[in-house]
Amino acid sequence: MWKNKNIMLIFIGEFIAGIGLWLGIIGNLEFMQKHIPSDFVKSLILFSGLLAGVIVSPIAGKWIDTYNKKHILLYAGIGRVGSVLFMLFALKYESIFLMICFMISIQMAAAFYFPTLQAIIPLAVTDEKQLMTVNGMHMNISALSRIAGTAFGGALLMITSLQTLYIGAMIAYILLFSLTFFIDIKEERRETKHNTKEKERFTDIFPIIRELPIVYVAVVLTIVPQLFIGGFNLMVINISELQHDPSIKGWLYTIEGIGFLFGAFFIKYAAHEKTYIKWMYALTCFIASAQLSLHFAHITWVSLASFGLFGISVGCFFPMIATIFQTNVPKRYHGRFFSFKNMFDRVTFQIVLLASGFLLDTIGLENMVVLFGSLSLLLMMYTMFRKKEELKSEGA
């Protein structure tokens, strides 16, 4: 794996881009805290960018399955670099509108970039048995970049201006764009005839999902971590306010990131194909427990333990889910499937984000996490009873 040039370029690019992403996120949170007092309004602003990503996802899926994937990564890279310009002007003029433009443009670029990357990874791996390891390492790189990005961003905020954070993000995206040129993937299928392109429909993926029970269950269960992730930043802010400790924000991000690293490392040794379903349900239960335990978020060690448990659980969950999708969904549908999955995650994220903002303003953090934790357990029971017989017939 370490001798695979394409995999190494993907890993290095993910680390650099992740630092840029988290520099931007830290900057966004700081900008919103200064100019927007309401949690619900904050969530609406974040919602605007995610909505744009959802709208372009069907187009992205068809293009990924039709055109050269490396070219799509390059164009998405250009979009990321250009989007940061909106935020630099937003800082200069203290403009919420320009910040929304930044959110929309960078999320549209991400709608093309991330599904393409997921579709490229199986093509870059020479041995399918390495997929779990590669997905785990990819998640680890993402977590490391998050830790480095948040730590670096927090340090920069103390010694310099918000503008420097976004310039750093732009430099990271330029480096990612440059690295993408060196990726060399041999694609199994790329249509070039106009009449063939017309036959590539985004909706073709839905019968595939229905025919593969393990994929259906995996898609539904991804809602559970989204119930935590959707309100992640807002919860961090609220926990900081509950404990009257601004420094807890950095600790929560760090503990969750370290837990994620451990989980992604652990799962590649613990799980194999025949145990995926059992692991999915166990991890879903742990995530629900992490949500419910935040009812006592005013206690410092409880909030840290909750975020740590969540980090370990999703560190195990996401590499395994990615491997299930990459190995069970036919490669010719990967572009559309991962675009659908990206769109599904974004819609879920948007709903959770808006609900989190509204619930935090109305019933508070302690009651919100109990509601979300209970919903997570209900989703787990739904899939257990709905697809039980079909999963047994698959031997899962």
C-alpha positions in Angstrom: 0.0 0.0 0.0 2.8 2.4 0.9 4.4 1.8 -2.5 1.2 2.8 -4.3 1.8 6.3 -5.7 -1.9 7.1 -6.1 -2.8 6.1 -2.6 0.0 8.1 -1.1 -1.1 11.2 -3.2 -4.6 10.7 -2.0 -3.4 10.5 1.7 -1.1 13.5 1.4 -3.8 15.5 -0.4 -6.4 14.6 2.2 -4.1 15.8 5.0 -3.3 19.1 3.3 -6.9 19.7 2.3 -8.2 18.8 5.8 -6.0 21.4 7.4 -7.4 24.0 5.0 -11.0 22.8 5.6 -10.6 23.1 9.4 -8.9 26.4 9.2 -11.9 27.6 7.4 -14.3 26.0 9.9 -12.6 27.6 12.8 -12.7 30.9 11.0 -16.4 30.5 10.2 -17.3 29.8 13.8 -15.3 32.8 15.0 -16.9 35.0 12.4 -20.4 33.8 13.3 -19.8 34.2 17.0 -18.8 37.8 16.5 -21.7 38.8 14.1 -24.6 36.4 14.7 -26.0 35.8 18.3 -28.7 33.2 17.5 -27.9 29.5 17.1 -30.8 29.1 14.7 -29.6 31.8 12.4 -26.1 30.3 12.5 -27.6 27.0 11.4 -29.6 28.7 8.6 -26.3 30.1 7.2 -24.6 26.7 7.3 -27.8 25.3 5.8 -27.5 27.5 2.7 -24.2 26.0 1.6 -25.3 22.4 2.2 -28.5 23.0 0.2 -26.4 24.1 -2.8 -24.4 20.9 -2.5 -27.5 18.8 -2.5 -28.9 20.5 -5.6 -25.8 19.7 -7.7 -25.3 16.2 -6.4 -27.4 14.4 -9.1 -25.4 16.2 -11.8 -22.1 15.3 -10.0 -23.1 11.6 -9.9 -23.7 11.4 -13.6 -20.6 13.3 -14.5 -18.4 11.1 -12.2 -19.7 7.9 -14.0 -19.3 9.5 -17.4 -16.2 11.7 -17.5 -12.6 11.4 -16.4 -12.5 11.4 -12.6 -9.2 13.1 -12.3 -10.5 16.0 -14.4 -13.4 16.3 -12.0 -11.1 16.5 -9.0 -9.1 19.2 -10.7 -12.1 21.3 -11.5 -13.4 20.9 -8.0 -10.0 22.0 -6.7 -10.3 25.2 -8.7 -13.7 25.8 -7.2 -12.4 25.4 -3.7 -9.6 27.9 -4.3 -11.9 30.4 -5.8 -14.5 30.1 -3.0 -12.1 31.4 -0.4 -12.0 34.7 -2.2 -15.6 35.3 -1.1 -14.6 34.9 2.5 -11.7 37.2 2.2 -14.0 39.9 0.9 -16.6 39.0 3.6 -14.0 39.8 6.3 -13.1 43.0 4.6 -16.7 44.3 4.4 -18.0 42.3 7.4 -20.6 40.9 5.0 -22.9 38.0 6.0 -24.0 37.8 2.4 -20.5 37.2 1.1 -20.0 34.5 3.8 -23.1 32.7 2.4 -21.6 32.9 -1.1 -18.5 31.3 0.3 -20.6 28.5 1.9 -22.4 27.9 -1.3 -19.4 27.8 -3.6 -17.2 25.6 -1.4 -20.0 23.1 -0.8 -20.8 22.9 -4.5 -17.1 22.1 -5.1 -17.2 19.5 -2.3 -20.3 17.8 -3.9 -18.1 16.9 -6.9 -14.8 16.3 -5.0 -15.8 13.8 -2.2 -17.9 11.3 -4.3 -15.2 11.3 -7.0 -12.6 10.6 -4.3 -14.7 7.7 -3.0 -15.0 6.3 -6.5 -11.3 6.6 -7.2 -10.1 4.8 -4.1 -11.3 1.3 -5.2 -9.6 1.9 -8.6 -6.3 3.0 -6.9 -6.2 -0.1 -4.7 -4.5 -3.0 -6.4 -5.9 -5.6 -3.9 -9.5 -5.4 -2.8 -8.5 -7.0 0.5 -6.6 -3.8 1.3 -9.8 -1.6 1.0 -10.6 -1.7 4.7 -7.0 -0.8 5.6 -7.0 2.0 3.0 -10.4 3.4 4.1 -9.2 3.2 7.7 -6.0 5.0 6.9 -7.9 7.6 4.9 -10.2 8.3 7.9 -7.1 8.5 10.1 -5.5 11.0 7.8 -8.7 13.0 7.9 -8.8 12.9 11.7 -5.1 13.9 11.9 -5.7 16.8 9.6 -8.7 17.8 11.8 -6.6 17.8 15.0 -3.7 19.7 13.2 -6.1 22.1 11.6 -8.1 22.9 14.7 -4.9 23.3 16.8 -3.2 25.4 14.1 -6.4 27.5 13.6 -6.8 28.1 17.3 -3.2 29.1 17.7 -3.4 31.5 14.7 -6.5 33.1 16.1 -4.6 34.0 19.3 -1.7 35.6 17.4 -3.1 36.9 14.1 -6.2 37.8 12.2 -9.1 35.8 10.7 -7.8 36.7 7.3 -4.6 34.7 7.9 -6.7 31.6 8.5 -8.5 31.9 5.2 -5.2 32.6 3.3 -3.9 29.4 4.9 -6.9 27.5 3.7 -6.4 28.9 0.2 -2.7 27.8 0.2 -3.8 24.3 1.3 -6.3 24.1 -1.5 -3.7 25.2 -4.1 -1.4 22.5 -2.9 -4.1 19.9 -3.2 -4.9 21.0 -6.7 -1.2 20.7 -7.6 -1.0 17.1 -6.1 -4.0 16.0 -8.1 -2.1 16.4 -11.4 0.2 13.5 -10.4 -2.7 11.0 -9.7 -2.7 8.3 -12.5 -5.8 6.1 -12.4 -6.8 3.7 -15.1 -10.6 3.7 -15.2 -12.5 0.6 -16.1 -15.3 2.5 -17.8 -15.7 6.0 -19.2 -18.4 6.7 -21.7 -17.7 9.2 -24.5 -20.7 8.9 -26.9 -23.4 11.5 -26.5 -26.2 9.0 -26.8 -24.7 6.8 -24.1 -24.5 9.7 -21.7 -28.2 10.2 -22.1 -28.8 6.7 -20.7 -26.9 7.4 -17.5 -29.6 8.3 -15.1 -29.1 9.3 -11.5 -32.2 7.3 -10.4 -30.6 4.0 -11.7 -28.9 3.7 -8.3 -32.2 3.3 -6.3 -33.0 -0.2 -7.5 -29.4 -1.2 -6.7 -29.7 -0.1 -3.1 -33.1 -1.9 -2.7 -31.6 -5.1 -4.1 -28.6 -5.1 -1.6 -30.0 -5.3 2.0 -26.6 -4.7 3.6 -26.2 -1.5 1.6 -29.7 -0.4 2.5 -29.1 -1.0 6.2 -25.7 0.8 6.1 -27.3 3.8 4.4 -30.1 4.0 7.0 -27.7 3.6 10.0 -25.5 6.4 8.7 -28.3 8.7 10.0 -27.3 7.9 13.6 -23.8 9.5 13.5 -25.3 12.4 11.5 -27.6 13.1 14.4 -24.4 13.9 16.4 -22.3 15.4 13.6 -25.1 17.7 12.4 -25.1 19.7 15.6 -21.5 19.1 16.4 -20.2 22.7 16.2 -23.3 24.1 17.9 -23.0 21.6 20.7 -19.4 22.4 21.2 -20.3 26.1 21.6 -23.1 25.3 24.0 -21.0 23.0 26.1 -18.4 25.8 26.3 -21.1 28.2 27.5 -22.5 25.6 30.0 -19.1 25.1 31.6 -18.1 28.8 31.2 -14.8 27.5 29.7 -13.8 28.6 26.2 -10.8 26.2 26.2 -13.1 23.2 26.4 -13.9 23.6 22.7 -10.4 22.7 21.7 -10.3 19.7 24.1 -13.6 18.3 22.7 -12.4 18.5 19.1 -9.0 16.9 20.1 -10.5 14.1 22.2 -13.0 13.2 19.5 -10.2 13.3 16.9 -7.9 11.0 18.9 -10.8 8.6 19.4 -11.5 8.6 15.7 -7.8 7.7 15.0 -8.0 4.8 17.5 -11.3 3.5 16.1 -10.1 3.6 12.4 -6.9 1.7 13.4 -8.8 -0.9 15.5 -11.6 -1.8 13.1 -9.4 -3.1 10.3 -8.2 -5.8 12.6 -11.4 -6.5 14.5 -14.0 -6.7 11.7 -14.3 -9.0 8.6 -17.0 -9.3 6.0 -19.2 -11.8 7.9 -19.3 -9.6 11.0 -20.1 -6.2 9.4 -23.8 -6.3 10.4 -23.1 -7.1 14.0 -20.4 -4.4 14.2 -22.7 -1.8 12.6 -25.4 -2.4 15.2 -22.9 -2.4 18.1 -21.3 0.8 17.0 -24.8 2.4 16.4 -25.6 1.5 20.0 -22.4 3.1 21.3 -23.1 6.3 19.3 -26.5 6.5 20.8 -25.0 6.1 24.3 -22.6 9.0 23.6 -25.5 11.2 22.6 -27.6 10.3 25.7 -24.7 10.8 28.1 -24.4 14.4 26.9 -27.5 15.0 29.1 -24.8 15.6 31.7 -22.6 17.8 29.5 -22.2 20.4 32.3 -19.8 18.0 33.9 -16.4 18.3 32.2 -15.3 14.7 32.3 -18.6 13.4 31.1 -18.6 15.7 28.0 -15.0 14.7 27.2 -15.9 11.0 27.6 -19.0 11.3 25.4 -17.0 12.9 22.6 -14.2 10.3 23.0 -16.7 7.4 22.8 -18.3 9.1 19.8 -14.9 9.5 18.1 -13.9 5.8 18.7 -17.3 4.6 17.4 -17.4 6.7 14.2 -13.7 5.9 13.7 -14.8 2.2 13.4 -18.1 2.9 11.7 -17.1 5.0 8.7 -14.2 2.9 7.3 -16.4 -0.2 7.5 -19.3 1.5 5.9 -17.1 2.8 3.1 -15.8 -0.7 2.5 -19.3 -2.1 2.4 -20.3 0.4 -0.2 -17.2 0.1 -2.4 -17.3 -3.7 -2.5 -21.1 -4.3 -2.8 -22.1 -1.6 -5.1 -21.0 -2.3 -8.8 -18.2 0.1 -9.8 -20.1 1.4 -12.8 -22.5 3.0 -10.4 -20.0 4.3 -7.9 -20.2 7.9 -9.1 -24.0 8.0 -8.8 -24.1 6.0 -5.6 -21.5 8.1 -3.8 -23.2 11.3 -5.0 -26.5 10.0 -3.7 -24.8 9.1 -0.4 -23.2 12.6 -0.3 -26.6 14.1 -1.0 -28.3 11.9 1.5 -25.8 12.9 4.2 -26.2 16.5 3.3 -30.0 16.4 3.6 -29.7 14.6 6.9 -27.1 17.0 8.1 -29.2 20.0 7.1 -32.3 18.7 8.9 -30.2 17.9 12.0 -28.4 21.2 11.8 -31.7 23.2 11.6 -33.3 21.0 14.3 -30.3 21.4 16.5 -30.3 25.2 16.2 -34.0 25.3 16.9 -33.9 22.8 19.8 -30.9 24.5 21.4 -32.7 27.8 21.4 -35.9 26.2 22.8 -35.4 23.1 25.0 -31.6 23.3 25.5 -28.7 20.9 25.0 -29.6 18.4 27.8 -33.0 17.6 26.4 -32.0 17.7 22.8 -29.4 15.0 23.1 -31.9 12.7 24.9 -34.3 13.2 22.0 -31.6 12.4 19.4 -30.2 9.5 21.3 -33.7 7.9 21.5 -34.2 8.5 17.8 -30.9 6.7 17.1 -32.1 3.6 19.0 -35.4 3.6 17.1 -33.6 3.7 13.8 -31.4 0.8 14.9 -34.5 -1.3 15.8 -36.2 -0.3 12.6 -33.4 -1.8 10.4 -33.1 -4.9 12.7 -36.7 -5.8 12.2 -37.2 -4.5 8.6 -34.3 -6.3 7.0 -33.6 -9.2 9.4 -34.7 -12.0 7.1 -33.0 -10.5 4.0 -29.7 -10.1 5.8 -29.8 -13.6 7.0 -30.3 -14.8 3.4 -27.2 -12.9 2.5 -25.2 -14.6 5.2 -24.3 -11.3 6.7 
